[in-house]
Amino acid sequence: MASCMDEQLVRWARAVKARSCKAEGQNAGLPVLWLFTDAARLPDPLPAIARLPRGLCGVVFRHDGAPARLALGLAIARLCRERRLWLVVAGDARLAARLHAGWHMRGGRMLAPRRHPDRATASAHNAADLRRARRAGAALAFLSPVFATASHSGAAGLGVARWAALAQRGGLAVAALGGIDGRSARRLPRRVCAGVGAIGALA
């Protein structure tokens, strides 16, 4: 995959971050821009992570079933510490603990009852997922797919209006995922969108 970051998306994220800090709201400390690792679309995420703006971004480490996942995770954790990036691990509480990272709950489902890391995010596809994420104590939920995406070829996106309605009723900070780039991010309602996640636009 060619090395190319969507600078328009980065500018959008900086503007959102500036507004949240100025407002001193509950989301001010959350990253606005998140890179999702993907073993198929982004086999080696390290170069992309190394280009992420310091202090603005987070990384959701997936790479499920990938060879040498632990070694890659350790390298990513070290890089995230150096660049002041949040790191959450999808679906694996043991690995999250090993990497001293937060966790990413799929569908808002807790990985380990009674254990709440300081940093937790969740995926969500509907209102029920958002409710589970809120009850599990997630700081941020990624509601997807808002637009058509290469990660789910042929699947219809929620669309801006439906995404916004779900996010507004979610009861926690909600970020958009699915088909996100500099142009599509500008279509998201600023009053309810706490951030975005992407693969291609950041790789």
Backbone as ProteinMPNN parsed JSONL, in Angstrom:
{"seq_chain_A": "MASCMDEQLVRWARAVKARSCKAEGQNAGLPVLWLFTDAARLPDPLPAIARLPRGLCGVVFRHDGAPARLALGLAIARLCRERRLWLVVAGDARLAARLHAGWHMRGGRMLAPRRHPDRATASAHNAADLRRARRAGAALAFLSPVFATASHSGAAGLGVARWAALAQRGGLAVAALGGIDGRSARRLPRRVCAGVGAIGALA", "coords_chain_A": {"N_chain_A": [[0.85, -1.188, 0.0], [0.559, 2.234, -0.777], [2.348, 4.903, 0.797], [0.577, 7.286, 2.215], [-0.95, 9.885, 3.765], [-4.072, 11.27, 4.58], [-4.167, 14.507, 4.51], [-6.136, 16.426, 4.686], [-7.985, 15.223, 6.335], [-6.494, 15.116, 8.685], [-6.284, 17.858, 9.251], [-8.97, 18.41, 9.737], [-9.318, 16.893, 12.066], [-7.595, 18.234, 13.834], [-8.941, 20.659, 14.078], [-11.333, 19.84, 15.309], [-10.306, 18.868, 17.713], [-9.24, 21.208, 18.803], [-11.589, 22.67, 19.26], [-12.852, 21.036, 21.182], [-11.066, 21.156, 23.312], [-11.151, 23.869, 23.893], [-13.761, 24.133, 24.732], [-13.607, 22.627, 26.979], [-14.869, 20.233, 27.55], [-16.225, 16.933, 28.409], [-15.014, 15.283, 26.624], [-12.557, 16.254, 26.021], [-10.038, 15.15, 26.551], [-9.842, 12.941, 24.939], [-8.488, 11.162, 22.115], [-8.928, 12.337, 18.766], [-8.577, 11.347, 16.266], [-8.26, 8.154, 14.931], [-6.365, 5.321, 14.171], [-7.127, 2.258, 12.772], [-5.771, -0.886, 12.957], [-5.218, -3.387, 10.468], [-4.93, -6.568, 9.346], [-5.158, -7.453, 6.721], [-5.56, -5.193, 5.019], [-3.615, -3.442, 5.92], [-0.904, -4.645, 6.507], [1.614, -4.129, 7.781], [1.534, -1.923, 10.17], [3.248, -0.112, 11.377], [4.815, 1.982, 10.003], [2.707, 3.759, 9.332], [1.699, 4.429, 11.866], [3.906, 5.74, 12.899], [3.768, 8.127, 11.548], [1.571, 9.427, 12.541], [0.112, 12.328, 13.957], [1.486, 13.682, 16.915], [-0.014, 13.312, 20.105], [-2.604, 13.698, 19.206], [-3.88, 11.485, 18.292], [-5.096, 8.041, 18.305], [-4.657, 4.452, 18.501], [-6.172, 1.513, 17.401], [-5.536, -1.667, 17.983], [-5.775, -4.471, 16.105], [-5.381, -6.932, 14.121], [-6.095, -9.666, 14.307], [-5.3, -13.048, 14.85], [-2.964, -12.865, 13.405], [0.374, -13.813, 12.471], [3.027, -13.678, 14.848], [1.816, -11.764, 16.49], [2.105, -10.789, 19.103], [4.749, -9.776, 19.134], [4.511, -7.741, 17.229], [2.593, -6.202, 18.536], [4.03, -5.358, 20.812], [5.95, -3.733, 19.615], [4.302, -1.761, 18.515], [3.167, -0.712, 20.863], [5.407, 0.426, 22.089], [6.034, 2.419, 20.235], [3.718, 3.958, 20.339], [3.861, 4.959, 22.955], [6.117, 6.577, 22.709], [5.173, 8.512, 20.96], [3.067, 9.633, 22.22], [0.438, 8.542, 21.93], [-2.798, 7.151, 22.238], [-3.395, 3.711, 22.944], [-5.339, 0.928, 22.277], [-6.396, -2.433, 22.644], [-7.984, -4.786, 20.658], [-10.403, -7.068, 21.655], [-8.851, -8.745, 23.382], [-8.027, -9.097, 26.458], [-5.877, -10.028, 27.945], [-3.629, -9.579, 26.311], [-3.828, -6.824, 26.136], [-3.211, -6.097, 28.771], [-0.594, -7.02, 28.871], [0.636, -5.278, 27.115], [0.327, -2.944, 28.436], [-1.853, -1.394, 27.785], [-5.051, 0.072, 26.868], [-8.331, -1.38, 26.342], [-10.341, -2.607, 23.604], [-13.637, -3.028, 23.126], [-15.65, -5.307, 21.525], [-18.682, -4.726, 20.012], [-19.466, -3.513, 22.327], [-19.143, -5.293, 24.377], [-17.915, -6.412, 27.448], [-14.58, -7.434, 28.131], [-13.492, -8.612, 30.351], [-15.172, -9.114, 33.23], [-15.601, -6.786, 35.938], [-13.133, -5.657, 35.63], [-11.801, -2.734, 34.76], [-10.092, -0.91, 32.603], [-8.153, 2.143, 32.452], [-8.38, 3.251, 29.993], [-10.693, 2.695, 27.621], [-12.386, 1.593, 24.742], [-15.039, 1.005, 22.356], [-16.649, -0.977, 19.837], [-19.541, -0.399, 17.83], [-22.687, -1.027, 16.305], [-25.297, -0.494, 16.354], [-28.141, 0.677, 18.325], [-28.361, -0.99, 20.581], [-25.762, -1.98, 20.915], [-24.45, 0.409, 21.548], [-25.629, 0.99, 24.023], [-24.655, -1.162, 25.556], [-21.926, -0.561, 25.452], [-21.846, 1.852, 26.86], [-22.721, 1.024, 29.419], [-20.657, -0.677, 30.057], [-18.631, 1.026, 30.561], [-17.125, 2.29, 28.595], [-15.022, 4.787, 27.187], [-15.329, 5.822, 24.716], [-17.203, 5.169, 21.802], [-17.137, 3.546, 18.676], [-19.168, 4.03, 16.124], [-20.45, 2.29, 13.47], [-21.056, 1.003, 10.07], [-20.629, 4.31, 8.961], [-20.439, 5.351, 6.387], [-20.216, 3.771, 3.125], [-17.74, 1.221, 2.967], [-14.473, -0.145, 2.344], [-13.775, -2.175, 4.02], [-16.034, -3.624, 4.534], [-17.235, -4.746, 2.078], [-19.842, -4.012, -0.151], [-21.726, -3.681, 1.84], [-24.276, -1.605, 3.142], [-23.994, 1.753, 4.275], [-24.776, 3.476, 7.394], [-25.492, 6.076, 6.945], [-25.507, 9.67, 7.224], [-27.617, 10.974, 8.652], [-28.986, 8.909, 10.088], [-26.838, 7.848, 11.512], [-26.137, 10.067, 13.121], [-28.461, 10.369, 14.652], [-28.489, 8.002, 16.181], [-26.034, 8.294, 17.518], [-26.453, 10.587, 19.029], [-28.254, 9.731, 20.907], [-26.779, 7.956, 22.319], [-25.489, 8.271, 24.814], [-22.815, 8.436, 25.47], [-19.473, 9.392, 24.429], [-19.182, 9.42, 20.925], [-17.683, 8.152, 18.038], [-17.097, 8.233, 14.479], [-16.923, 5.631, 12.062], [-15.904, 3.938, 9.138], [-15.612, 4.28, 5.831], [-14.319, 6.72, 6.074], [-12.749, 9.747, 5.283], [-10.947, 12.773, 4.437], [-12.89, 14.291, 3.094], [-15.416, 13.035, 3.607], [-15.537, 13.208, 6.385], [-16.137, 15.846, 6.878], [-18.839, 15.948, 6.502], [-20.004, 15.051, 8.774], [-21.93, 15.67, 11.711], [-20.886, 18.218, 13.816], [-21.647, 18.636, 16.43], [-22.187, 16.222, 17.626], [-20.26, 14.388, 16.904], [-17.474, 12.882, 18.112], [-15.073, 12.122, 17.136], [-13.103, 10.268, 14.683], [-12.486, 7.117, 13.052], [-10.163, 5.354, 11.002], [-8.693, 3.561, 8.216], [-7.517, 3.313, 5.501], [-7.301, 6.107, 4.915], [-5.358, 6.953, 6.631], [-3.184, 5.495, 6.099]], "CA_chain_A": [[0.0, 0.0, 0.0], [1.356, 3.444, -0.86], [2.394, 5.692, 2.009], [-0.083, 8.561, 1.94], [-1.914, 10.243, 4.79], [-5.042, 12.27, 4.152], [-3.885, 15.714, 5.282], [-7.405, 17.108, 4.923], [-8.556, 14.583, 7.52], [-5.703, 15.566, 9.837], [-6.697, 19.231, 9.56], [-10.297, 18.299, 10.353], [-9.14, 16.392, 13.431], [-7.004, 19.303, 14.65], [-9.989, 21.634, 14.349], [-12.239, 19.241, 16.294], [-9.583, 18.817, 18.979], [-9.157, 22.575, 19.314], [-12.91, 23.039, 19.781], [-13.145, 20.283, 22.399], [-10.215, 21.692, 24.378], [-11.652, 25.197, 24.239], [-15.008, 23.944, 25.466], [-13.275, 21.908, 28.203], [-15.909, 19.239, 27.77], [-15.801, 15.634, 28.912], [-14.274, 14.568, 25.589], [-11.365, 17.014, 25.677], [-8.83, 14.339, 26.642], [-9.882, 11.801, 24.023], [-7.994, 11.367, 20.753], [-9.962, 12.621, 17.771], [-8.257, 10.597, 15.051], [-7.85, 6.81, 15.317], [-5.975, 4.359, 13.151], [-7.463, 0.86, 13.037], [-4.876, -1.782, 12.235], [-5.938, -4.398, 9.694], [-3.922, -7.492, 8.825], [-5.279, -7.592, 5.265], [-5.401, -3.907, 4.338], [-2.438, -2.738, 6.422], [-0.144, -5.709, 7.185], [2.602, -3.517, 8.669], [1.005, -0.595, 10.517], [4.24, 0.714, 12.066], [5.098, 3.252, 9.313], [1.551, 4.654, 9.445], [1.648, 4.91, 13.25], [5.018, 6.675, 13.077], [3.42, 9.415, 10.932], [0.412, 10.033, 13.198], [0.458, 13.516, 14.745], [1.623, 13.444, 18.352], [-1.002, 13.845, 21.025], [-3.908, 13.9, 18.561], [-4.391, 10.239, 17.727], [-5.102, 6.763, 19.005], [-4.515, 3.262, 17.659], [-6.914, 0.314, 17.783], [-4.741, -2.789, 17.502], [-6.564, -5.673, 15.833], [-4.49, -7.971, 13.6], [-6.495, -10.944, 14.894], [-4.772, -14.256, 14.238], [-1.762, -12.614, 12.609], [1.601, -14.372, 13.036], [3.863, -12.752, 15.63], [0.972, -10.653, 16.945], [2.677, -10.225, 20.317], [5.919, -8.965, 18.784], [4.01, -6.522, 16.597], [1.944, -5.412, 19.57], [5.057, -4.733, 21.641], [6.545, -2.648, 18.824], [3.3, -0.699, 18.43], [3.048, -0.094, 22.187], [6.587, 1.274, 22.297], [5.899, 3.577, 19.356], [2.632, 4.793, 20.862], [4.376, 5.682, 24.12], [7.031, 7.61, 22.23], [4.464, 9.563, 20.232], [1.923, 10.076, 23.036], [-0.785, 8.076, 21.291], [-3.562, 6.128, 22.948], [-3.405, 2.379, 22.34], [-6.3, -0.032, 22.812], [-6.272, -3.74, 21.997], [-9.317, -5.333, 20.381], [-10.807, -8.434, 21.937], [-7.86, -9.576, 24.08], [-7.677, -8.413, 27.697], [-4.545, -10.457, 28.39], [-2.644, -8.86, 25.519], [-3.912, -5.416, 26.535], [-2.452, -5.965, 30.013], [0.828, -7.225, 28.547], [1.125, -4.086, 26.423], [-0.009, -1.778, 29.266], [-2.753, -0.627, 26.922], [-6.471, -0.071, 27.126], [-8.919, -2.419, 25.503], [-11.404, -2.247, 22.668], [-14.695, -4.021, 23.289], [-16.437, -5.519, 20.311], [-20.109, -4.677, 20.287], [-19.68, -3.026, 23.679], [-19.103, -6.395, 25.337], [-16.738, -6.379, 28.298], [-13.657, -8.55, 27.959], [-13.29, -9.26, 31.649], [-16.008, -8.439, 34.217], [-14.997, -6.14, 37.114], [-11.831, -5.07, 35.331], [-12.04, -1.573, 33.918], [-8.864, -0.152, 32.394], [-8.348, 3.585, 32.375], [-8.708, 3.624, 28.623], [-11.472, 1.654, 26.968], [-13.249, 1.988, 23.636], [-15.922, -0.089, 21.941], [-17.294, -0.894, 18.533], [-20.999, -0.433, 17.912], [-23.36, -0.991, 15.002], [-26.706, -0.165, 16.568], [-28.434, 1.26, 19.633], [-28.076, -1.963, 21.642], [-24.309, -1.976, 21.118], [-24.108, 1.648, 22.249], [-26.046, 0.839, 25.421], [-23.691, -2.049, 26.204], [-20.664, 0.164, 25.592], [-22.009, 2.819, 27.951], [-22.791, 0.303, 30.688], [-19.346, -1.284, 30.305], [-17.707, 2.079, 30.945], [-16.273, 2.741, 27.494], [-14.863, 6.235, 27.058], [-15.658, 6.198, 23.338], [-17.723, 4.09, 20.959], [-17.041, 3.751, 17.233], [-20.417, 3.601, 15.506], [-20.143, 2.048, 12.058], [-20.337, 1.931, 9.182], [-21.411, 5.492, 8.625], [-20.454, 5.372, 4.925], [-19.739, 2.526, 2.522], [-16.334, 1.043, 3.296], [-13.781, -1.285, 1.75], [-13.685, -3.247, 5.017], [-17.27, -4.408, 4.436], [-17.635, -4.519, 0.691], [-21.236, -4.282, -0.479], [-22.62, -3.343, 2.946], [-24.751, -0.218, 3.118], [-23.67, 2.538, 5.455], [-25.915, 4.013, 8.136], [-25.838, 7.41, 6.451], [-25.234, 10.705, 8.219], [-28.777, 11.268, 9.504], [-29.22, 7.8, 11.019], [-25.673, 7.783, 12.408], [-26.234, 11.161, 14.085], [-29.571, 10.101, 15.574], [-28.029, 6.971, 17.11], [-24.952, 8.836, 18.334], [-26.993, 11.584, 19.956], [-28.958, 9.017, 21.975], [-25.901, 6.909, 22.831], [-25.147, 8.46, 26.21], [-21.362, 8.488, 25.637], [-18.816, 9.971, 23.258], [-19.301, 8.528, 19.776], [-16.861, 8.462, 16.866], [-17.572, 7.632, 13.233], [-16.019, 4.673, 11.427], [-16.451, 3.372, 7.908], [-15.606, 5.197, 4.706], [-13.893, 8.038, 6.543], [-11.59, 10.451, 4.747], [-11.072, 14.197, 4.683], [-14.151, 14.831, 2.562], [-16.593, 12.496, 4.284], [-15.558, 13.683, 7.771], [-16.764, 17.172, 6.92], [-20.29, 15.777, 6.47], [-20.463, 14.595, 10.08], [-22.38, 16.786, 12.564], [-19.863, 18.515, 14.814], [-22.188, 18.669, 17.795], [-22.276, 14.878, 18.199], [-19.148, 13.543, 16.469], [-16.326, 13.068, 18.998], [-13.838, 11.742, 16.443], [-13.271, 9.329, 13.576], [-11.517, 6.055, 12.877], [-9.908, 5.098, 9.587], [-7.556, 2.709, 7.841], [-6.899, 3.799, 4.263], [-6.997, 7.544, 4.921], [-4.21, 7.192, 7.489], [-2.121, 4.543, 5.743]], "C_chain_A": [[0.889, 1.242, 0.0], [1.265, 4.226, 0.453], [1.803, 7.066, 1.74], [-1.127, 8.817, 3.008], [-2.798, 11.369, 4.277], [-4.877, 13.52, 5.018], [-5.154, 16.514, 5.566], [-8.089, 16.531, 6.165], [-7.804, 15.006, 8.78], [-6.091, 16.983, 10.233], [-8.06, 19.247, 10.228], [-10.157, 17.887, 11.81], [-8.549, 17.465, 14.342], [-8.064, 20.347, 15.017], [-10.97, 21.116, 15.404], [-11.583, 19.219, 17.668], [-9.507, 20.211, 19.603], [-10.493, 23.014, 19.917], [-13.196, 22.329, 21.096], [-12.313, 20.787, 23.568], [-10.713, 23.05, 24.841], [-12.912, 25.102, 25.076], [-14.776, 23.268, 26.811], [-14.363, 20.908, 28.557], [-15.335, 17.911, 28.218], [-14.968, 14.865, 27.891], [-12.921, 15.204, 25.28], [-10.094, 16.17, 25.69], [-8.772, 13.178, 25.675], [-9.202, 12.129, 22.699], [-9.165, 11.569, 19.793], [-9.805, 11.721, 16.548], [-7.661, 9.249, 15.438], [-7.498, 5.972, 14.09], [-6.365, 2.962, 13.612], [-6.49, -0.018, 12.265], [-5.7, -2.888, 11.586], [-4.921, -5.291, 9.007], [-3.968, -7.616, 7.316], [-4.97, -6.276, 4.553], [-4.13, -3.158, 4.738], [-1.576, -3.736, 7.214], [0.899, -5.18, 8.166], [2.15, -2.106, 9.006], [2.045, 0.347, 11.104], [4.578, 2.011, 11.324], [3.948, 4.257, 9.418], [1.461, 5.241, 10.853], [2.728, 5.956, 13.489], [4.725, 8.046, 12.487], [2.246, 10.1, 11.611], [0.843, 11.231, 14.033], [0.467, 13.222, 16.239], [0.479, 14.081, 19.142], [-2.401, 14.023, 20.47], [-4.631, 12.579, 18.317], [-4.381, 9.064, 18.705], [-4.978, 5.641, 18.0], [-5.357, 2.148, 18.25], [-6.19, -0.87, 17.155], [-5.627, -4.014, 17.365], [-5.622, -6.799, 15.381], [-4.806, -9.347, 14.211], [-5.894, -12.111, 14.127], [-3.516, -14.066, 13.419], [-0.549, -13.269, 13.268], [2.375, -13.279, 13.783], [3.061, -11.538, 16.108], [1.555, -9.988, 18.19], [3.863, -9.319, 20.0], [5.495, -7.657, 18.129], [3.36, -5.613, 17.626], [2.944, -4.689, 20.463], [5.702, -3.553, 20.913], [5.587, -1.465, 18.715], [3.173, 0.031, 19.765], [4.217, 0.845, 22.457], [6.478, 2.557, 21.475], [4.803, 4.522, 19.856], [3.073, 5.575, 22.097], [5.279, 6.837, 23.686], [6.289, 8.789, 21.626], [3.227, 10.071, 20.971], [0.595, 9.786, 22.344], [-1.491, 7.093, 22.223], [-3.402, 4.807, 22.197], [-4.442, 1.524, 23.048], [-6.204, -1.305, 21.981], [-7.652, -4.354, 21.855], [-9.42, -6.793, 20.815], [-9.86, -9.306, 22.732], [-7.372, -8.84, 25.322], [-6.276, -8.78, 28.159], [-3.453, -9.714, 27.624], [-2.644, -7.376, 25.882], [-3.1, -5.179, 27.808], [-0.956, -6.09, 29.745], [1.437, -5.972, 27.906], [0.909, -2.807, 27.231], [-0.89, -0.811, 28.477], [-4.184, -0.742, 27.439], [-7.031, -1.187, 26.26], [-10.044, -1.868, 24.65], [-12.423, -3.366, 22.69], [-15.525, -4.131, 22.018], [-17.914, -5.583, 20.663], [-20.425, -4.202, 21.694], [-19.611, -4.098, 24.744], [-17.796, -6.377, 26.121], [-15.878, -7.619, 28.069], [-13.468, -9.316, 29.259], [-14.104, -8.504, 32.696], [-15.185, -7.942, 35.405], [-13.6, -5.599, 36.859], [-12.035, -3.945, 34.329], [-10.731, -0.805, 33.741], [-9.174, 1.338, 32.292], [-8.819, 4.006, 30.995], [-9.432, 2.468, 27.946], [-12.333, 2.264, 25.876], [-14.099, 0.787, 23.244], [-16.357, 0.122, 20.503], [-18.797, -0.98, 18.745], [-21.58, -0.328, 16.512], [-24.826, -0.598, 15.119], [-26.896, 0.373, 17.99], [-28.11, 0.307, 20.778], [-26.584, -2.016, 21.951], [-23.869, -0.734, 21.881], [-24.488, 1.571, 23.722], [-25.061, -0.055, 26.177], [-22.358, -1.334, 26.443], [-20.734, 1.15, 26.744], [-21.998, 2.112, 29.302], [-21.447, -0.316, 31.058], [-18.293, -0.246, 30.667], [-16.773, 2.541, 29.849], [-16.213, 4.266, 27.463], [-15.356, 6.719, 25.705], [-16.17, 4.986, 22.594], [-17.587, 4.486, 19.496], [-18.286, 3.156, 16.584], [-20.203, 3.48, 14.007], [-21.109, 1.048, 11.427], [-21.203, 3.135, 8.841], [-21.528, 5.642, 7.113], [-20.034, 3.995, 4.412], [-18.227, 2.428, 2.72], [-15.752, -0.203, 2.646], [-13.678, -2.444, 2.726], [-14.907, -4.151, 4.996], [-17.866, -4.165, 3.057], [-19.085, -4.916, 0.455], [-22.214, -3.925, 0.619], [-23.017, -1.876, 2.87], [-24.357, 0.49, 4.397], [-24.926, 3.029, 6.149], [-26.404, 5.319, 7.533], [-25.71, 8.421, 7.577], [-26.411, 10.906, 9.174], [-29.014, 10.169, 10.536], [-28.064, 7.682, 12.007], [-25.794, 8.834, 13.505], [-27.334, 10.912, 15.109], [-29.169, 9.057, 16.617], [-26.976, 7.529, 18.061], [-25.482, 9.79, 19.4], [-27.695, 10.926, 21.132], [-28.059, 8.012, 22.693], [-25.523, 7.042, 24.291], [-23.658, 8.419, 26.504], [-20.761, 9.117, 24.396], [-18.833, 8.951, 22.123], [-18.46, 9.044, 18.619], [-17.411, 7.721, 15.657], [-16.489, 6.731, 12.64], [-16.696, 4.129, 10.184], [-16.521, 4.393, 6.796], [-15.149, 6.593, 5.048], [-12.656, 8.521, 5.787], [-11.833, 11.942, 4.977], [-12.384, 14.792, 4.208], [-15.354, 14.328, 3.347], [-16.681, 12.979, 5.731], [-16.262, 15.023, 7.889], [-18.284, 17.095, 6.878], [-20.857, 15.408, 7.844], [-20.852, 15.785, 10.964], [-21.416, 17.018, 13.721], [-20.383, 18.413, 16.237], [-22.222, 17.287, 18.426], [-21.085, 13.993, 17.847], [-17.898, 13.843, 17.294], [-15.004, 12.709, 18.317], [-14.155, 10.768, 15.321], [-12.175, 8.261, 13.633], [-11.351, 5.775, 11.395], [-8.77, 4.11, 9.422], [-6.86, 3.361, 6.636], [-6.483, 5.244, 4.302], [-5.769, 7.876, 5.761], [-3.021, 6.306, 7.13], [-1.381, 4.941, 4.504]], "O_chain_A": [[1.884, 1.281, 0.724], [0.236, 4.209, 1.129], [2.441, 7.913, 1.115], [-2.083, 8.054, 3.143], [-2.328, 12.299, 3.622], [-5.394, 13.577, 6.134], [-5.235, 17.206, 6.581], [-8.695, 17.264, 6.946], [-8.416, 15.229, 9.825], [-6.215, 17.281, 11.421], [-8.286, 20.004, 11.172], [-10.8, 18.462, 12.688], [-8.958, 17.591, 15.496], [-8.076, 20.855, 16.137], [-11.389, 21.864, 16.287], [-12.229, 19.515, 18.673], [-9.692, 20.361, 20.811], [-10.52, 23.658, 20.966], [-13.722, 22.938, 22.028], [-12.801, 20.84, 24.697], [-10.701, 23.35, 26.035], [-13.115, 25.881, 26.007], [-15.637, 23.321, 27.689], [-14.73, 20.759, 29.722], [-14.125, 17.767, 28.389], [-14.29, 13.901, 28.246], [-12.214, 14.751, 24.381], [-9.167, 16.439, 24.926], [-7.752, 12.493, 25.595], [-9.321, 13.251, 22.206], [-10.252, 11.029, 19.997], [-10.783, 11.38, 15.884], [-6.68, 9.19, 16.178], [-8.241, 5.929, 13.109], [-5.987, 2.53, 14.701], [-6.394, 0.094, 11.043], [-6.751, -3.275, 12.098], [-4.139, -4.825, 8.179], [-2.939, -7.857, 6.685], [-4.202, -6.255, 3.591], [-3.629, -2.332, 3.975], [-1.526, -3.678, 8.443], [1.053, -5.722, 9.26], [2.359, -1.185, 8.216], [1.741, 1.521, 11.312], [4.626, 3.063, 11.96], [4.177, 5.457, 9.574], [1.175, 6.428, 11.01], [2.502, 6.941, 14.192], [5.356, 9.03, 12.873], [1.946, 11.251, 11.291], [1.842, 11.154, 14.748], [-0.448, 12.583, 16.758], [0.068, 15.213, 18.887], [-3.3, 14.456, 21.191], [-5.851, 12.555, 18.155], [-3.754, 9.1, 19.763], [-5.168, 5.841, 16.8], [-5.276, 1.862, 19.444], [-6.227, -1.053, 15.938], [-6.159, -4.533, 18.347], [-5.121, -7.545, 16.222], [-3.901, -10.094, 14.583], [-5.969, -12.159, 12.9], [-3.042, -15.015, 12.794], [-0.449, -13.282, 14.494], [2.369, -12.112, 13.389], [3.574, -10.419, 16.127], [1.507, -8.765, 18.322], [3.966, -8.217, 20.539], [6.044, -6.596, 18.428], [3.549, -4.397, 17.596], [2.727, -3.534, 20.83], [5.967, -2.51, 21.511], [6.003, -0.31, 18.811], [3.082, 1.258, 19.795], [4.031, 1.936, 22.996], [6.791, 3.644, 21.96], [4.953, 5.742, 19.797], [2.694, 6.735, 22.262], [5.205, 7.935, 24.237], [6.719, 9.934, 21.761], [2.439, 10.841, 20.423], [-0.253, 10.666, 22.194], [-0.845, 6.3, 22.909], [-3.288, 4.787, 20.971], [-4.428, 1.408, 24.274], [-5.962, -1.26, 20.775], [-8.404, -4.433, 22.826], [-8.63, -7.639, 20.397], [-10.048, -10.523, 22.76], [-6.424, -8.057, 25.256], [-5.562, -7.939, 28.705], [-2.468, -9.27, 28.214], [-1.588, -6.745, 25.932], [-2.386, -4.182, 27.915], [-0.151, -5.357, 30.32], [2.605, -5.653, 28.13], [1.26, -1.717, 26.779], [-0.7, 0.405, 28.5], [-4.483, -1.543, 28.324], [-6.293, -1.856, 25.536], [-10.615, -0.815, 24.934], [-12.126, -4.503, 22.325], [-16.036, -3.132, 21.512], [-18.34, -6.383, 21.497], [-21.517, -4.449, 22.205], [-19.977, -3.853, 25.894], [-16.711, -6.333, 25.542], [-16.393, -8.714, 27.841], [-13.303, -10.536, 29.251], [-13.768, -7.366, 33.024], [-14.215, -8.575, 35.821], [-12.946, -5.128, 37.789], [-12.402, -4.187, 33.179], [-10.307, -0.11, 34.664], [-10.318, 1.735, 32.071], [-9.554, 4.981, 30.841], [-8.858, 1.401, 27.727], [-12.935, 3.322, 26.063], [-13.894, -0.318, 23.746], [-16.424, 1.25, 20.016], [-19.264, -1.565, 19.722], [-21.042, 0.365, 15.648], [-25.51, -0.396, 14.115], [-25.938, 0.506, 18.752], [-27.639, 0.74, 21.829], [-26.189, -2.088, 23.115], [-23.012, -0.814, 22.761], [-23.74, 2.041, 24.579], [-24.678, 0.255, 27.305], [-21.743, -1.482, 27.499], [-19.786, 1.27, 27.519], [-21.329, 2.564, 30.23], [-21.134, -0.462, 32.239], [-17.177, -0.604, 31.043], [-15.728, 3.127, 30.136], [-17.215, 4.945, 27.683], [-15.752, 7.875, 25.554], [-15.629, 3.891, 22.741], [-17.885, 5.62, 19.12], [-18.437, 1.937, 16.504], [-19.821, 4.447, 13.348], [-21.861, 0.352, 12.11], [-22.37, 2.99, 8.476], [-22.586, 6.015, 6.605], [-19.555, 3.158, 5.177], [-17.52, 3.433, 2.649], [-16.454, -1.19, 2.428], [-13.51, -3.588, 2.304], [-14.829, -5.314, 5.393], [-18.869, -3.468, 2.904], [-19.506, -6.016, 0.814], [-23.418, -3.868, 0.371], [-22.192, -1.013, 2.57], [-24.382, -0.1, 5.477], [-26.013, 3.005, 5.572], [-27.592, 5.633, 7.6], [-25.796, 8.064, 8.751], [-26.211, 10.998, 10.385], [-29.218, 10.454, 11.716], [-28.278, 7.444, 13.196], [-25.58, 8.537, 14.68], [-27.165, 11.206, 16.293], [-29.474, 9.209, 17.8], [-27.017, 7.27, 19.264], [-25.009, 9.791, 20.536], [-27.734, 11.484, 22.228], [-28.521, 7.293, 23.578], [-25.26, 6.038, 24.953], [-23.266, 8.371, 27.67], [-21.465, 9.351, 23.414], [-18.539, 7.773, 22.327], [-18.52, 10.222, 18.268], [-18.102, 6.711, 15.792], [-15.298, 7.036, 12.71], [-17.904, 3.889, 10.171], [-17.382, 5.273, 6.805], [-15.543, 7.555, 4.389], [-11.66, 7.808, 5.667], [-12.803, 12.327, 5.631], [-12.93, 15.694, 4.845], [-16.225, 15.117, 3.714], [-17.782, 13.145, 6.255], [-16.912, 15.299, 8.897], [-18.957, 18.078, 7.189], [-22.071, 15.453, 8.042], [-20.162, 16.804, 10.958], [-21.161, 16.111, 14.513], [-19.615, 18.127, 17.155], [-22.28, 17.18, 19.651], [-20.922, 12.932, 18.45], [-17.327, 14.929, 17.189], [-13.934, 12.966, 18.868], [-15.318, 10.478, 15.041], [-11.096, 8.477, 14.184], [-12.291, 5.941, 10.619], [-7.996, 3.855, 10.345], [-5.754, 3.889, 6.754], [-5.423, 5.594, 3.783], [-5.198, 8.958, 5.623], [-1.978, 6.362, 7.781], [-0.462, 4.24, 4.081]]}, "name": "protein", "num_of_chains": 1, "seq": "MASCMDEQLVRWARAVKARSCKAEGQNAGLPVLWLFTDAARLPDPLPAIARLPRGLCGVVFRHDGAPARLALGLAIARLCRERRLWLVVAGDARLAARLHAGWHMRGGRMLAPRRHPDRATASAHNAADLRRARRAGAALAFLSPVFATASHSGAAGLGVARWAALAQRGGLAVAALGGIDGRSARRLPRRVCAGVGAIGALA"}
